[in-house]
Amino acid sequence: MPDTTAKPARAPEVIDQDFKDLMASRLPVTVAREKFECLWDEANSLAAQLVGTERGGPYLALLKRMHETFENHYRGAPQRNAGDRQR
């Protein structure tokens, strides 16, 4: 029988530390993007649940920092979106 207990929500500071560790790593861009997307999804889900509350603000700020930092760090790196085609 699968475990149906929900994992407790991680604090934005914990997600941020994982993100900082990711940015300090020298992973290939495709691996880094996959890890970024997992962290993004986690923070975004929590932000959506807490939007409009005092607890939601730190997650929204984290998402903004994550986006800006990741895009600046990997600017010019190839994208993996299959729907994007060069003409």
ABEGO torsion letter per residue (X at the ends): XBBABBBBBBBAAAAAAAAAAAAABABBAAAAAAAAAAAAAAAAAAAAAABGBAAAAAAAAAAAAAAAAAAAAABGBBBABAABBBX
